[in-house]
Amino acid sequence: MKAWISLALLGLLLSGCQMMEPGPPPERIEIIEIGEPQRPDAERPDEQRPAPPRVPRQVAFPAEEYAALPKTGSASITGRLSLNGRPGAGETIAVAPVTTYSAEAAEHALAGRAVEPADPRAREYTHTTRTDGSGNFSLNGLPSGEFYVSGSMVNSRGERQVILRQVSLRNGQRLEVNLSR
């Protein structure tokens, strides 16, 4: 599977994630291996590998819950993506609100399975950017609330790994989030 497909799927997956209980967010980083190894196929270089099967969504998109969420604000997140000390240059970083809609998607993702793409209405609330050559990233204009910040990189075995961290943002806050493993 081409790297851009994995990145697009990551953004779709994180178009809203599991609703958490009130209180301070847990400090956790999850590593999720998804897809097939990213090694070129020497015998058939022009043939695309099939995407891994996706789990059908069982939870309907909660339009009212999303309608209550702001799309922009005055918070910002900066950070760095790295895997085993190697910077994630040119990778996509996604910041998605924590919602009930993606509880199912997050559950499957943590088990290493991808679900069907998110409803386009949920993707409207996901903020994305790309890392620079050193793996650094910056996102501005974020609303306050609970979010998942995620990025992915190909490891030494050619497998794409997702690094995910949950954060809480306040208006005007500048938060540093290092996605590393």
Summary of the structure (lengths in Angstrom):
residues: 181
radius of gyration: 16.0
end to end distance: 22.9
largest distance: 53.5
contacts: 556
relative contact order: 0.30
helix: 15%
strand: 36%
